[in-house]
Amino acid sequence: MAEQDPVNSDNHSEGSGVSIIIRHKVRLEYRARYEEWLTRIISAAAKFPGHNGVHILRPLPDKQEFEISVRFASEALAYSW
């Protein structure tokens, strides 16, 4: 169900950090359950040291793929998540 890319380093105006990119294909009939899970996982991620936020790209109504970017202050902190 999930495809997870390696941790990707990038630079932003606020400084360096890393993002973990997660892609899920979600069937339409499970989209509401998936959105509930997203709410819980975002709250859980926010409790980890170095967490700098989450960005979600939701699919168009007729598509299935969600993309979630979870940002951390460093590679070590991302891996500890």
Secondary structure as the mmCIF struct_conf table of DSSP 4:
data_model
#
loop_
_struct_conf.conf_type_id
_struct_conf.id
_struct_conf.beg_label_comp_id
_struct_conf.beg_label_asym_id
_struct_conf.beg_label_seq_id
_struct_conf.end_label_comp_id
_struct_conf.end_label_asym_id
_struct_conf.end_label_seq_id
STRN STRN1 ALA A 2 GLN A 4
HELX_LH_PP_P HELX_LH_PP_P1 ASP A 5 VAL A 7
STRN STRN2 ASN A 8 HIS A 12
TURN_TY1_P TURN_TY1_P1 SER A 13 GLU A 14
STRN STRN3 GLY A 15 LYS A 25
HELX_RH_3T_P HELX_RH_3T_P1 LEU A 28 TYR A 30
HELX_RH_AL_P HELX_RH_AL_P1 ARG A 31 ALA A 46
TURN_TY1_P TURN_TY1_P2 LYS A 47 LYS A 47
BEND BEND1 PHE A 48 PHE A 48
TURN_TY1_P TURN_TY1_P3 PRO A 49 GLY A 50
STRN STRN4 HIS A 51 LEU A 57
HELX_LH_PP_P HELX_LH_PP_P2 ARG A 58 LEU A 60
TURN_TY1_P TURN_TY1_P4 PRO A 61 ASP A 62
STRN STRN5 GLU A 65 PHE A 72
BEND BEND2 ALA A 73 SER A 74
HELX_RH_AL_P HELX_RH_AL_P2 GLU A 75 SER A 80
#
